[in-house]
């Protein structure tokens, strides 16, 4: 919508979605995730497990995709281990 000029900025987008500008910024920052991680999260075949959104958001702050992938695997392993415990 921003690329098409329908909305001017995150504030307009947040208002349209009836959420805070801070929340829209958090959501948009998820675009910083490596493409393969985004695919895994959005895949219909993705396993249903208790993955915290805040953990994924924190992962999006890691600049290097290679490091994101390492941390993503660690995150998935930790979630799986806690699920089995």
Residue pairs with C-beta under 8 A, 6 or more apart in sequence:
1 7
1 13
1 16
2 8
2 9
2 13
7 13
7 16
10 21
10 24
10 25
10 28
11 21
11 24
13 24
14 20
14 21
14 23
14 24
17 24
26 57
29 57
29 60
29 61
30 38
30 56
30 57
30 60
31 38
31 60
32 60
32 61
33 41
33 56
33 59
33 60
33 68
34 65
34 68
34 69
34 72
36 69
37 59
37 68
37 69
37 72
40 46
40 72
41 56
49 79
49 80
49 83
50 79
50 82
50 83
51 75
51 76
51 79
55 75
56 75
59 68
59 71
59 72
59 75
60 68
62 68
62 71
